[in-house]
Amino acid sequence: MSGGVDSLRAAALLQEQGNDVFAVHMRLSPPSGWQLAEAEAAALHRRESNLEHLTSLLGIPLTIIDMQDVFTEKVILPFIDAYRNGLTPNPCVICNPVVKFGFLLQEARKLGAEQLATGHYVRKKLATDGSVPFHLHRGIDPGKDQSYFLYGLTQRQLASASFPLGDSTKSEIVAWARQKGYWSMLPAESQELCFVFAGTYQEFLLQNGAPGLFAGPGPIVDMAGNYLGRHRGIFSYTIGQRRGLGIASTEPYYVIDLDPSSNTVRVGRGEDLDRSHCEVGAVNWLSIAPPSEPLRASVRIRNQHRPAPALLVPDAKRQRVLVRFDDPQRAVTPGQAAVFYRGDLVLGGGTILKSPCR
């Protein structure tokens, strides 16, 4: 239970189906010794108090589980390290298989859970092709489908997972909350990182990174290496970014590459963002057995990206896949996830690797 409307409705649906339901909530704020500003501490307290009130209204017992240390080790430190190395990470794709359906599932089992249910908008189905036991499919609400964040699950984890909202739409969930009188009690939905309770992710990085971990200002250069200006620190930028560059030009510049070795931000024009291929590492095949031959799929390179047709060329020895897009894709960003689909079936995915600028 995160405290939002989706997990609340998921719990209520399970109750309505006759299940014995109890709630577990992960406390994810930094462990002792890390900086937690007064505003962040207050936000954390409000979140937990509100969650206790909501679960009491449903008559569901709540256990708050301290996951601070494991979350810091498995999610926050890799998040910080990725930005230091000029990458743009997606911590949710790590948290789900490693923390939520890893350590949290273990703790829930100790409390008697048979399955761990979440408010993700995805669907789990029994496989019929005999290759694996279960398939993961996109949720029916295209605007809320969250399959992108779950490609890293194992079949064992998927067997223990329940996704009650996969056949629902967001509008139906909101209507339920309004009808029950819960809506006014729920916090506003946030698109920010769950562990950044106040401020920006850049402020979080500077507050919680080791002193001197992030290099300061450096040069902004064009594709030919010509000096154009100064940046604030490469961790403040991401591939495809247009605003906030501070470069006067008749045509817009976009961030094309981040080079931590020289502390340089490289910019170019819109056409310089297009990529015909990318390499994907740490690949996990979820709904099919690992392929040995090239296969066709649609590839999503960020959560709001429309899946693009591509040829996947697997390299099993290195657990990598070369993705060759039918049409060049804009702003393929190292550190983000690339997720492979066949229709609405999640085949698997991995992390986009850093490659030369052109």
N, C-alpha and C positions, 0 to 999 in steps of 0.2 A: 504494500500500500504506500503510494507516494504521497497521498494527500490530495490528489487532483480528482476530477470527475471521472476519468476513465477507470482508474483502479477501484474507485468507489462503486461504479456501476458493475464492474467485473465481479466484485465480491457479492453484490446484491443478486446478480444473475445466478451465481453458483448457489446462493441460499435458496432462491426460487426453485432451482432444480433439485432441491433436497439434499444438497451436500452439507457436510459438517465443515464450516468455514472458520478459520481464525486468520488474523492479519499479522504480518511481519513487516516492519519498516526498517530500512537501513539508515543508520546515522552515519553520514559521510563527511562531516566537517573535518578539517585537518586535525591530526592528533596533537597532544600536548607538545609544546615547543615550537609549533607553527603559529603564524600570526593569524588571529581571528579578530577582525575589527569589531568595535562595539555594535555597529549596524548589522554586521554579519551574524553576531551572536544573538541579537534580538530577532533577526529574521528566522534563524534556526529554532529559537524557542517558540515563536508564533506558529511555525509550521507544525511542530510536534504537538503543541496544545490543541490546535485546530483538528489535527488528525485524531487525537484521542476523543475529541467531542464527536466527530463524524462517525467513528467506528462504534461509539457507545449508542448512537441513534439507531444503528443497524443491529445492535445487540451482538457485535462481533468482538471477541477478546483481541487485544492488541499487544504485541511484544515488540519493543524497540531494540534492535540488535546493533551493537557497536561494531561497525565495519570500518572504522577510521583507519586503522593501521594497514589492513589488507588493501583498502581502496587507495590509500596513498601510495603503497608499493606497486600495485598492479595497474593503476590508472593515472593518478596525478603525476607521479615522477616520470613515467613514459610520455605523458602529455607535455610536461615542461621540457624534457629532453628533445622531443620532436621539434618544438618551436626553436630550440637552440640550434638545431641542425637544418633550419630552413624549410621544414615541412609544415603542413597544415593538418594536424591529426583530427580524428573523430573519436573521442573517448568512449562514446556509447557502443561502438562496435567491439571494443575491448571489454567494457564493463559487463555486457550481457552474457557472453560465454564464460568469462573468468570470474566475475564477482557475483552477478545476480543468479545465474544458473550454475554457478560453481560453488563458491563459499556460502552464499545465502541459502541455496538449496540444501546444502549439507546441514546448516543450522536449523532450517525448517523441518528437515527429517528428524532431527533430534527432538523436536517438539511434537512429532507425530504426523507430519504431513506426508501424504502419498504423492501429491503433485503440487507444483508451484505455479499458481495462476498469476498472470499480469494483465495490464490493460492495453497491451499492444494490439493494434489493428492488423492481425495476420490470422491465417487459418492453417491448422494442422490436420492432415488427412492420412489415413492408412494408404501406403503405397500399394499399387496393384501390379507393378512390373517385376517385382521380386528382387530388385537390385538393393534396396534398403527397406527397413520397416516402415518409415514415415516420410511424408513429403511436407514441405513448408510452402504455402501459397500466399500470394498477396492478399490483403484484406479487400473486401468488396467496395469500400469507400476509397476511390483513387486519390482523394485529397488527403487522406489520413493513413494510407498504407505505410506500415513501418517495417516491412520485410527487409529493407536495406540494412537495418541495424542488427539483424538476427542471423545473418548468413554464417557467422562463426560458431553457431551451436553444433554440438556433436549429436549423433543419433541417440546416444544414451540420454543426453540432456533433453532432446526433443521428446523422448518417450515420457519424461517426467514433467513436461510443460503443458499448461492449459491456457488457451487464449479465447476467453468467452466473447470478446468483442469483434472477432473476425468477420462475422456475418452482419454486423451493425454499421450504421453510419454515424458520423459525429453529430449530425442534427438530431438523430433519434436519442442519443445519449444525453444531449443537452436538454431536450424536451422532457425526458424522464426526470432529470435533476430539478427542472423547474416545477414539474407536476408534484414532485415529492417535497418541495420546499427546501431542497438542499443547495440550490444554485447560489443563493445570496451568501451562503456560508463558505463557499469554495474560493480558494485563491485564484487570482487571474492567471490564466495559462501563460507560461513563459517559454520563449524559444531559446533562452540562454542556458548555459551549462548548469547542471544541478548542483555542482559544488562551488560555484561562484555565487555566493548569497547576496553580494552587493558589489557595485562597481563593474568594471570591464575585465575581460580575460587578460588584457595587457597589464592591468594593475595587479591582478592575481599573480601573474608570472613574475613581476618584479618584486612583489611582497614575499613570495614563497620560494623563489629560486635562490640558490646560493649566491652570496655576494660576488659580483663580477662575472656571473654565469653568462649573462647576455651582454654582447658587445653593444656599444652606444651608437651614435650617429655615424653614417658612412656615406659613400658616394652612390648616387643614382646615375646610371649610364644607359645609353641607348644600345641598340643591337650591334652597332659598330664600335662600341666602347667609348663613345664620346661622353664627356662629363656633362650632366644636365642639372644636377642639384644635390642636396643632402637629404638623407632619410633619417627617421627617428630611432631606428633599430629594426633589423629585418623581421623580428618577431611581431611587429605591428602591421605586417603586410601579408597578402596572400595572392596567389596566382589569379589573374583576371581583374584585380582591383583597379578601379579607375579614379575614384575620388581620393582626396587627401594627399596627392603626390606633390603638390606645390610647384608644378612645372607649367610655365606659360607656353601655350602652343595653340596654333590655329586648328589642329586636329588632336583628338584625345589620345593620351598615352595610357597603356595598361601595363600592369606588372606581369612580366613574362617569366622571370626566374629570380630566385633568391640564392645567393652564394655566400654561405657562412664562412668559408675559408678566407675570402677577401672582404667580408662584411659589405657586400655589394648588392644593390637592388637593380636588376636589369629590366628596362621597360621597352615597349614597342607599340606598334599599331595593332588594330583589331585583328588583322589577318595573321599577325605573328602568334596569336593565341591558338590557332588551329593545329591539331595533331592528328595524324593518320593512324597512329598506333601508340601503344604504351605497354610497359611490362608490369605485371602484377605479381607480387611476392606473398609469401606466407598464405598460400591458397588453401582454402578449406572447401571440399566438395560435400555439400550437405544432403541434397536430395537424389544424387546419383553416385554411382561408384566412380572413383577417379578415372577419367578417360585416358586412353593411350594414344588416341588419334585426334586430329583437329575436329572441331565441331562448331556448328553454327549456334549463336545465341544472341540475345539482346543484352546490352551492358549498360548499367547505370553507374555513372562516375561521381555522383553526389546525390543526396536524398531527393532533391526536387528536380533532378535531371530526368528527361524523358528517355527511357532505355533506347539505345542505338544499336542497330544490327551490326554484327561483327563476326569475324572468324576467330575462334580461340585455338591457339596452338600450345598445348600443354608441354611442360618440361618437368616430368615427374621427379627426376633426380634432384632438382633444385627447388621443388615445390613452387614452381612459377608458371605463369601463363603469359604468352605474348598475345595481346589483343590487337587485331587488325580491323579497324573500323571500315565499314562500307563507305561512309562519308566522314571527312575530318570533323573532329569534335573540338569544341571551344573550351579553353581553360581546364585541361586535364591536369589535376593538381596532385603532386606527390604528397603522400601521407593520408589522402582520402581513400575511402574504400571504393573498389570496383566490384559490383555485384552482378552475377550472371543469371539470366532468366530464360526460360522457355515458356512463352506465354506468361501465365501468372505463377508458374512454378519457379521457386528459387533453386537454381542448380548449385550455387556456391558463390565464392568471392574471395577477395584478398585485398592487399594494400598496394596502391599505385606507387611504384618506385620512382626515384629521382633519375632523370635521364638528361642527356645533353639538351641544350636549349633548342636546337634545331636538329 
